[in-house]
Amino acid sequence: MTRIITVTGGEDGVGKTAIAVNLAVQLAQHGQRVCLLDGDWGLSNVNPALGLDPQYTLRDLLLGEASLGQVLVRNCHGFDVVPGCSGDNWVTTLSTAQLFCLADALHELGAYDFLLIDSAAALPQHVKALLLASPETLLVITPDSSSLSEAYALLKRLYAEHYNGHIHLVVNFARNHTVGRHTYDKFREISEFYLSAQLPLTGLLHDDPQMGQALQAQQPLVNQYPTSAAARDIRQLTEQLLQAQDGHGVDMQDFVAQFLRATGMPATEETAAMGMRDATNRTDATLNQQIDSLFTRVDRLIAENERLRAGAAAQADMYMLPHVGKRLAPERCNEVCVAMDTCAEQVTVQGETFSIYHMPRSNGDPQRFACHSLDDDLQQPRPQTTSS
């Protein structure tokens, strides 16, 4: 049984390849047998991230010029790599023979504990089929508004095609925890309101300059800078995935069957056509404008909610005098007014000076009382009196 996780994002530049590479390193260090498949076949980023210059790539495999055993790069930082290729437009459309060749290769990867797929942001049919067949998806978002818009558009396409896997959200490039959490909350509220999607926050990665330095050095961050903030975040992400309740291995044969259905089964095509009709009738600019408007509305709702909560808290701190209605006789009110109009004695307690007034009780005994303002910090809700 193999646990299959696809790492994807709504657009390029969100750091999905760096996350996939470092996640593979960490899983291997936990004793897992890991294979990283470069699914971005038109713009391979795994090869430069690891400093690879492979003799064979997926292109050679799909053209029948190399076997999977020849294509695999063994024991790269503790895990194996199926390298992709760059600059080949032909991979946007695969023939039936090439699809079955890919399916056979995927079936051979069933010996691994983890298969990580670094997916392309643009989704040709076969790449989208890998994503739809994947039991688990790491959806990478950033605080940038375009990243959120494109990630929501991708999520909408997945739901339109009835994706039934588990989606884990990962926030990347967060300046601090507060920014990262706010980014997640915005995306979660939109997804939950419009798609009824329940998306857990599985990882939050800080915007760490050492991540870029590691990429330039063509080394995994967790090896090059193991004490960096982002490296600590990667380790926490790995722990979260290993402990996830919804994470489980699948039979590779079942995964391959779902992949093939997603690439060409008539029912799949009809479902996709119905689910995507609304999205394909819009231009990208119109869709982005609509999503930006939704995020603005969510921000306003959050601000209004915080304002109402602050008002409620302030009101709870105020003590309102009870409405006495007709329970206090008019003559009794007059007595109070007369007493307050008389000369009061001044008393100082703990540095605070206030007035003490005198009035008779109903039985003739004297009583003294003091008044306070609504701003006073009251310990009890009823006015206090002292008897002489």
KOLNU-663421 format. One record per residue (C-alpha): x, y, z; residue in one letter; residue number from 0. Coordinates in pm, whole numbers. Example, Ala and Ser with C-alpha at 12.3 -4.5 7.8 and 13.67 -1.06 7.14 Angstrom:
<recs>
+--------+--------+--------+---+-----+
:   east :  north :     up : r :   k :
+--------+--------+--------+---+-----+
:   1230 :   -450 :    780 : A :   0 :
:   1367 :   -106 :    714 : S :   1 :
+--------+--------+--------+---+-----+
</recs>
This chain:
<recs>
+--------+--------+--------+---+-----+
:   east :  north :     up : r :   k :
+--------+--------+--------+---+-----+
:      0 :      0 :      0 : M :   0 :
:    134 :    340 :   -101 : T :   1 :
:     39 :    678 :     35 : R :   2 :
:      5 :    915 :   -263 : I :   3 :
:     21 :   1292 :   -208 : I :   4 :
:      7 :   1552 :   -486 : T :   5 :
:    161 :   1892 :   -410 : V :   6 :
:      0 :   2167 :   -615 : T :   7 :
:    -91 :   2536 :   -621 : G :   8 :
:   -304 :   2775 :   -818 : G :   9 :
:     -7 :   2939 :   -990 : E :  10 :
:    367 :   2907 :  -1034 : D :  11 :
:    595 :   3061 :   -774 : G :  12 :
:    411 :   2954 :   -458 : V :  13 :
:    696 :   2722 :   -353 : G :  14 :
:    532 :   2385 :   -417 : K :  15 :
:    849 :   2225 :   -560 : T :  16 :
:   1061 :   2333 :   -263 : A :  17 :
:    797 :   2194 :    -27 : I :  18 :
:    778 :   1864 :   -219 : A :  19 :
:   1157 :   1822 :   -224 : V :  20 :
:   1207 :   1898 :    145 : N :  21 :
:    906 :   1689 :    243 : L :  22 :
:   1059 :   1394 :     56 : A :  23 :
:   1387 :   1440 :    247 : V :  24 :
:   1208 :   1451 :    582 : Q :  25 :
:    992 :   1147 :    509 : L :  26 :
:   1302 :    953 :    405 : A :  27 :
:   1472 :   1054 :    731 : Q :  28 :
:   1172 :    904 :    913 : H :  29 :
:   1254 :    570 :    752 : G :  30 :
:    993 :    588 :    474 : Q :  31 :
:   1059 :    464 :    122 : R :  32 :
:    985 :    772 :    -88 : V :  33 :
:    962 :    845 :   -459 : C :  34 :
:    922 :   1201 :   -591 : L :  35 :
:    761 :   1221 :   -934 : L :  36 :
:    810 :   1548 :  -1122 : D :  37 :
:    464 :   1610 :  -1266 : G :  38 :
:    547 :   1950 :  -1415 : D :  39 :
:    668 :   1810 :  -1742 : W :  40 :
:    681 :   2132 :  -1938 : G :  41 :
:    877 :   2326 :  -1674 : L :  42 :
:   1066 :   2081 :  -1454 : S :  43 :
:   1177 :   2242 :  -1128 : N :  44 :
:   1277 :   1930 :   -936 : V :  45 :
:   1592 :   1876 :  -1142 : N :  46 :
:   1747 :   2220 :  -1075 : P :  47 :
:   1629 :   2217 :   -712 : A :  48 :
:   1833 :   1901 :   -654 : L :  49 :
:   2113 :   1973 :   -899 : G :  50 :
:   2016 :   1679 :  -1120 : L :  51 :
:   2122 :   1631 :  -1481 : D :  52 :
:   1961 :   1293 :  -1555 : P :  53 :
:   2048 :   1086 :  -1859 : Q :  54 :
:   1685 :    986 :  -1904 : Y :  55 :
:   1359 :   1162 :  -1814 : T :  56 :
:    987 :   1094 :  -1838 : L :  57 :
:   1005 :   1203 :  -2199 : R :  58 :
:   1227 :    906 :  -2279 : D :  59 :
:    996 :    676 :  -2087 : L :  60 :
:    683 :    791 :  -2271 : L :  61 :
:    857 :    773 :  -2608 : L :  62 :
:    958 :    415 :  -2535 : G :  63 :
:   1329 :    501 :  -2535 : E :  64 :
:   1396 :    407 :  -2171 : A :  65 :
:   1245 :    191 :  -1899 : S :  66 :
:   1134 :    316 :  -1559 : L :  67 :
:   1441 :    154 :  -1405 : G :  68 :
:   1661 :    362 :  -1635 : Q :  69 :
:   1470 :    684 :  -1568 : V :  70 :
:   1468 :    658 :  -1187 : L :  71 :
:   1740 :    856 :  -1007 : V :  72 :
:   1821 :    637 :   -707 : R :  73 :
:   1900 :    747 :   -352 : N :  74 :
:   1894 :   1122 :   -407 : C :  75 :
:   1918 :   1255 :    -50 : H :  76 :
:   1761 :    932 :     67 : G :  77 :
:   1475 :    907 :   -183 : F :  78 :
:   1422 :    825 :   -551 : D :  79 :
:   1322 :   1070 :   -824 : V :  80 :
:   1132 :   1029 :  -1149 : V :  81 :
:   1271 :   1336 :  -1328 : P :  82 :
:   1060 :   1548 :  -1558 : G :  83 :
:   1162 :   1739 :  -1865 : C :  84 :
:   1148 :   2105 :  -1965 : S :  85 :
:   1055 :   2282 :  -2284 : G :  86 :
:    856 :   2002 :  -2447 : D :  87 :
:    515 :   2115 :  -2569 : N :  88 :
:    418 :   1764 :  -2675 : W :  89 :
:    355 :   1657 :  -2316 : V :  90 :
:     38 :   1865 :  -2304 : T :  91 :
:   -132 :   1588 :  -2504 : T :  92 :
:    -45 :   1221 :  -2469 : L :  93 :
:   -151 :    945 :  -2702 : S :  94 :
:   -341 :    644 :  -2577 : T :  95 :
:    -24 :    434 :  -2595 : A :  96 :
:    169 :    692 :  -2393 : Q :  97 :
:   -105 :    709 :  -2129 : L :  98 :
:    -90 :    332 :  -2082 : F :  99 :
:    289 :    352 :  -2071 : C : 100 :
:    260 :    607 :  -1790 : L : 101 :
:      1 :    389 :  -1616 : A : 102 :
:    239 :     91 :  -1625 : D : 103 :
:    516 :    306 :  -1477 : A : 104 :
:    288 :    427 :  -1198 : L : 105 :
:    194 :     68 :  -1119 : H : 106 :
:    563 :    -15 :  -1071 : E : 107 :
:    591 :    261 :   -808 : L : 108 :
:    364 :     67 :   -572 : G : 109 :
:    664 :    -63 :   -378 : A : 110 :
:    719 :    277 :   -213 : Y : 111 :
:    564 :    391 :    115 : D : 112 :
:    511 :    742 :    -22 : F : 113 :
:    467 :    870 :   -377 : L : 114 :
:    491 :   1250 :   -389 : L : 115 :
:    381 :   1419 :   -711 : I : 116 :
:    503 :   1772 :   -780 : D : 117 :
:    213 :   1890 :   -996 : S : 118 :
:    213 :   2165 :  -1255 : A : 119 :
:      7 :   2480 :  -1196 : A : 120 :
:   -129 :   2453 :  -1549 : A : 121 :
:   -323 :   2129 :  -1579 : L : 122 :
:   -304 :   1933 :  -1905 : P : 123 :
:   -550 :   1645 :  -1908 : Q : 124 :
:   -307 :   1379 :  -1788 : H : 125 :
:   -164 :   1602 :  -1510 : V : 126 :
:   -516 :   1688 :  -1397 : K : 127 :
:   -598 :   1316 :  -1404 : A : 128 :
:   -309 :   1248 :  -1165 : L : 129 :
:   -446 :   1514 :   -931 : L : 130 :
:   -803 :   1383 :   -949 : L : 131 :
:   -685 :   1028 :   -879 : A : 132 :
:   -461 :   1133 :   -590 : S : 133 :
:   -606 :   1034 :   -249 : P : 134 :
:   -440 :   1336 :    -84 : E : 135 :
:   -353 :   1685 :   -206 : T : 136 :
:   -137 :   1954 :    -50 : L : 137 :
:   -276 :   2283 :   -181 : L : 138 :
:    -12 :   2554 :   -136 : V : 139 :
:   -129 :   2915 :    -95 : I : 140 :
:     50 :   3239 :     -8 : T : 141 :
:    -68 :   3576 :    131 : P : 142 :
:    -56 :   3717 :   -223 : D : 143 :
:   -405 :   3788 :   -356 : S : 144 :
:   -336 :   3631 :   -696 : S : 145 :
:   -226 :   3309 :   -527 : S : 146 :
:   -551 :   3296 :   -331 : L : 147 :
:   -760 :   3370 :   -640 : S : 148 :
:   -591 :   3106 :   -853 : E : 149 :
:   -599 :   2850 :   -572 : A : 150 :
:   -973 :   2905 :   -530 : Y : 151 :
:  -1022 :   2865 :   -907 : A : 152 :
:   -828 :   2537 :   -894 : L : 153 :
:  -1030 :   2419 :   -595 : L : 154 :
:  -1352 :   2504 :   -778 : K : 155 :
:  -1241 :   2296 :  -1079 : R : 156 :
:  -1158 :   2000 :   -854 : L : 157 :
:  -1498 :   2015 :   -686 : Y : 158 :
:  -1670 :   2051 :  -1024 : A : 159 :
:  -1509 :   1723 :  -1127 : E : 160 :
:  -1613 :   1558 :   -798 : H : 161 :
:  -1268 :   1519 :   -647 : Y : 162 :
:  -1314 :   1302 :   -337 : N : 163 :
:   -964 :   1301 :   -191 : G : 164 :
:   -843 :   1484 :    118 : H : 165 :
:   -714 :   1839 :     66 : I : 166 :
:   -461 :   1981 :    312 : H : 167 :
:   -387 :   2354 :    304 : L : 168 :
:    -29 :   2478 :    339 : V : 169 :
:     40 :   2851 :    376 : V : 170 :
:    383 :   2947 :    241 : N : 171 :
:    581 :   3274 :    255 : F : 172 :
:    411 :   3395 :    575 : A : 173 :
:    592 :   3690 :    740 : R : 174 :
:    473 :   3565 :   1077 : N : 175 :
:    218 :   3332 :   1231 : H : 176 :
:    -52 :   3601 :   1243 : T : 177 :
:    -24 :   3674 :    870 : V : 178 :
:    -22 :   3304 :    790 : G : 179 :
:   -327 :   3233 :   1002 : R : 180 :
:   -517 :   3529 :    853 : H : 181 :
:   -435 :   3402 :    502 : T : 182 :
:   -571 :   3060 :    591 : Y : 183 :
:   -885 :   3204 :    754 : D : 184 :
:   -967 :   3412 :    444 : K : 185 :
:   -931 :   3116 :    210 : F : 186 :
:  -1115 :   2880 :    445 : R : 187 :
:  -1414 :   3115 :    481 : E : 188 :
:  -1452 :   3156 :    104 : I : 189 :
:  -1414 :   2782 :     40 : S : 190 :
:  -1654 :   2686 :    317 : E : 191 :
:  -1919 :   2942 :    219 : F : 192 :
:  -1927 :   2881 :   -157 : Y : 193 :
:  -1810 :   2519 :   -186 : L : 194 :
:  -1895 :   2379 :    160 : S : 195 :
:  -1532 :   2268 :    173 : A : 196 :
:  -1373 :   2174 :    506 : Q : 197 :
:  -1002 :   2240 :    457 : L : 198 :
:   -765 :   2181 :    750 : P : 199 :
:   -449 :   2387 :    794 : L : 200 :
:   -174 :   2127 :    779 : T : 201 :
:    132 :   2350 :    750 : G : 202 :
:    244 :   2711 :    785 : L : 203 :
:    586 :   2803 :    644 : L : 204 :
:    762 :   3129 :    721 : H : 205 :
:    903 :   3352 :    448 : D : 206 :
:   1264 :   3246 :    499 : D : 207 :
:   1545 :   3389 :    280 : P : 208 :
:   1747 :   3074 :    343 : Q : 209 :
:   1494 :   2880 :    135 : M : 210 :
:   1601 :   3079 :   -170 : G : 211 :
:   1967 :   3034 :    -80 : Q : 212 :
:   1920 :   2658 :    -60 : A : 213 :
:   1754 :   2654 :   -402 : L : 214 :
:   2045 :   2850 :   -547 : Q : 215 :
:   2283 :   2598 :   -393 : A : 216 :
:   2066 :   2319 :   -541 : Q : 217 :
:   2033 :   2156 :   -201 : Q : 218 :
:   1729 :   2074 :     15 : P : 219 :
:   1674 :   2338 :    280 : L : 220 :
:   1640 :   2084 :    563 : V : 221 :
:   1993 :   1961 :    485 : N : 222 :
:   2157 :   2292 :    395 : Q : 223 :
:   2005 :   2504 :    676 : Y : 224 :
:   1851 :   2259 :    924 : P : 225 :
:   1805 :   2523 :   1198 : T : 226 :
:   1627 :   2777 :    976 : S : 227 :
:   1268 :   2879 :   1046 : A : 228 :
:   1135 :   2723 :    725 : A : 229 :
:   1322 :   2397 :    796 : A : 230 :
:   1149 :   2376 :   1135 : R : 231 :
:    817 :   2438 :    960 : D : 232 :
:    887 :   2158 :    710 : I : 233 :
:    957 :   1918 :    995 : R : 234 :
:    628 :   2015 :   1161 : Q : 235 :
:    446 :   1965 :    830 : L : 236 :
:    600 :   1619 :    800 : T : 237 :
:    485 :   1528 :   1151 : E : 238 :
:    134 :   1651 :   1073 : Q : 239 :
:    113 :   1435 :    762 : L : 240 :
:    249 :   1127 :    938 : L : 241 :
:     -7 :   1170 :   1216 : Q : 242 :
:   -302 :   1267 :    994 : A : 243 :
:   -610 :   1059 :   1065 : Q : 244 :
:   -720 :   1068 :    701 : D : 245 :
:   -382 :    961 :    566 : G : 246 :
:   -368 :    601 :    449 : H : 247 :
:   -207 :    395 :    179 : G : 248 :
:   -394 :    279 :   -130 : V : 249 :
:   -353 :     -5 :   -372 : D : 250 :
:   -155 :    129 :   -666 : M : 251 :
:   -375 :    -67 :   -905 : Q : 252 :
:   -679 :    128 :   -781 : D : 253 :
:   -492 :    457 :   -823 : F : 254 :
:   -391 :    367 :  -1178 : V : 255 :
:   -749 :    270 :  -1265 : A : 256 :
:   -879 :    605 :  -1137 : Q : 257 :
:   -607 :    784 :  -1331 : F : 258 :
:   -704 :    614 :  -1656 : L : 259 :
:  -1074 :    686 :  -1601 : R : 260 :
:   -992 :   1053 :  -1540 : A : 261 :
:   -802 :   1074 :  -1867 : T : 262 :
:  -1062 :    934 :  -2104 : G : 263 :
:  -1370 :    763 :  -1968 : M : 264 :
:  -1685 :    912 :  -2132 : P : 265 :
:  -1863 :    951 :  -1795 : A : 266 :
:  -1567 :   1147 :  -1662 : T : 267 :
:  -1571 :   1374 :  -1964 : E : 268 :
:  -1945 :   1437 :  -1933 : E : 269 :
:  -1915 :   1514 :  -1563 : T : 270 :
:  -1630 :   1752 :  -1628 : A : 271 :
:  -1825 :   1924 :  -1905 : A : 272 :
:  -2126 :   1983 :  -1679 : M : 273 :
:  -1919 :   2094 :  -1381 : G : 274 :
:  -1689 :   2324 :  -1576 : M : 275 :
:  -1945 :   2488 :  -1806 : R : 276 :
:  -1981 :   2792 :  -1580 : D : 277 :
:  -1606 :   2838 :  -1538 : A : 278 :
:  -1518 :   2803 :  -1905 : T : 279 :
:  -1774 :   3066 :  -2005 : N : 280 :
:  -1588 :   3330 :  -1806 : R : 281 :
:  -1266 :   3506 :  -1892 : T : 282 :
:   -979 :   3484 :  -1645 : D : 283 :
:  -1006 :   3856 :  -1572 : A : 284 :
:  -1375 :   3828 :  -1484 : T : 285 :
:  -1315 :   3529 :  -1259 : L : 286 :
:  -1030 :   3701 :  -1075 : N : 287 :
:  -1243 :   4012 :  -1029 : Q : 288 :
:  -1525 :   3804 :   -882 : Q : 289 :
:  -1293 :   3624 :   -640 : I : 290 :
:  -1127 :   3951 :   -532 : D : 291 :
:  -1473 :   4088 :   -459 : S : 292 :
:  -1553 :   3783 :   -246 : L : 293 :
:  -1233 :   3825 :    -44 : F : 294 :
:  -1319 :   4194 :     12 : T : 295 :
:  -1663 :   4098 :    142 : R : 296 :
:  -1510 :   3843 :    378 : V : 297 :
:  -1269 :   4107 :    512 : D : 298 :
:  -1562 :   4340 :    576 : R : 299 :
:  -1759 :   4066 :    752 : L : 300 :
:  -1461 :   3983 :    972 : I : 301 :
:  -1413 :   4352 :   1060 : A : 302 :
:  -1785 :   4394 :   1140 : E : 303 :
:  -1781 :   4081 :   1354 : N : 304 :
:  -1481 :   4212 :   1550 : E : 305 :
:  -1653 :   4549 :   1596 : R : 306 :
:  -1969 :   4386 :   1731 : L : 307 :
:  -1769 :   4167 :   1966 : R : 308 :
:  -1579 :   4470 :   2098 : A : 309 :
:  -1909 :   4656 :   2151 : G : 310 :
:  -2061 :   4363 :   2335 : A : 311 :
:  -1757 :   4335 :   2561 : A : 312 :
:  -1767 :   4706 :   2641 : A : 313 :
:  -2139 :   4688 :   2720 : Q : 314 :
:  -2082 :   4391 :   2949 : A : 315 :
:  -1834 :   4600 :   3151 : D : 316 :
:  -2096 :   4873 :   3210 : M : 317 :
:  -2343 :   4854 :   3496 : Y : 318 :
:  -2683 :   4985 :   3406 : M : 319 :
:  -2909 :   5101 :   3688 : L : 320 :
:  -3219 :   4882 :   3713 : P : 321 :
:  -3549 :   5020 :   3593 : H : 322 :
:  -3752 :   5059 :   3910 : V : 323 :
:  -4086 :   5142 :   3749 : G : 324 :
:  -4349 :   5211 :   4016 : K : 325 :
:  -4173 :   5020 :   4292 : R : 326 :
:  -4019 :   5338 :   4442 : L : 327 :
:  -4287 :   5571 :   4572 : A : 328 :
:  -4273 :   5935 :   4459 : P : 329 :
:  -4237 :   6057 :   4819 : E : 330 :
:  -3936 :   5827 :   4861 : R : 331 :
:  -3778 :   5984 :   4552 : C : 332 :
:  -3835 :   6324 :   4707 : N : 333 :
:  -3656 :   6213 :   5024 : E : 334 :
:  -3357 :   6101 :   4821 : V : 335 :
:  -3347 :   6429 :   4632 : C : 336 :
:  -3373 :   6628 :   4958 : V : 337 :
:  -3096 :   6421 :   5113 : A : 338 :
:  -2867 :   6479 :   4813 : M : 339 :
:  -2942 :   6849 :   4830 : D : 340 :
:  -2822 :   6866 :   5191 : T : 341 :
:  -2465 :   6926 :   5293 : C : 342 :
:  -2274 :   6599 :   5278 : A : 343 :
:  -1968 :   6495 :   5469 : E : 344 :
:  -1649 :   6421 :   5272 : Q : 345 :
:  -1478 :   6086 :   5321 : V : 346 :
:  -1140 :   5978 :   5182 : T : 347 :
:  -1074 :   5609 :   5124 : V : 348 :
:   -754 :   5481 :   4958 : Q : 349 :
:   -684 :   5824 :   4817 : G : 350 :
:  -1033 :   5867 :   4670 : E : 351 :
:  -1265 :   6137 :   4817 : T : 352 :
:  -1642 :   6107 :   4787 : F : 353 :
:  -1956 :   6246 :   4950 : S : 354 :
:  -2172 :   6072 :   5212 : I : 355 :
:  -2542 :   6174 :   5224 : Y : 356 :
:  -2793 :   6127 :   5509 : H : 357 :
:  -3160 :   6027 :   5502 : M : 358 :
:  -3393 :   5847 :   5747 : P : 359 :
:  -3503 :   5489 :   5707 : R : 360 :
:  -3873 :   5401 :   5709 : S : 361 :
:  -3846 :   5307 :   6079 : N : 362 :
:  -3678 :   5636 :   6164 : G : 363 :
:  -3325 :   5504 :   6195 : D : 364 :
:  -3065 :   5709 :   6010 : P : 365 :
:  -2885 :   5575 :   5705 : Q : 366 :
:  -2599 :   5702 :   5498 : R : 367 :
:  -2540 :   5646 :   5128 : F : 368 :
:  -2293 :   5739 :   4854 : A : 369 :
:  -2332 :   5773 :   4475 : C : 370 :
:  -2104 :   5652 :   4200 : H : 371 :
:  -2074 :   5703 :   3825 : S : 372 :
:  -2119 :   5441 :   3554 : L : 373 :
:  -1744 :   5454 :   3491 : D : 374 :
:  -1664 :   5319 :   3839 : D : 375 :
:  -1530 :   4962 :   3854 : D : 376 :
:  -1819 :   4800 :   4043 : L : 377 :
:  -1768 :   4471 :   4220 : Q : 378 :
:  -2140 :   4418 :   4293 : Q : 379 :
:  -2442 :   4509 :   4083 : P : 380 :
:  -2646 :   4680 :   4362 : R : 381 :
:  -2569 :   5020 :   4524 : P : 382 :
:  -2401 :   4993 :   4863 : Q : 383 :
:  -2529 :   5167 :   5179 : T : 384 :
:  -2386 :   5195 :   5525 : T : 385 :
:  -2593 :   5224 :   5843 : S : 386 :
:  -2494 :   5431 :   6142 : S : 387 :
+--------+--------+--------+---+-----+
</recs>
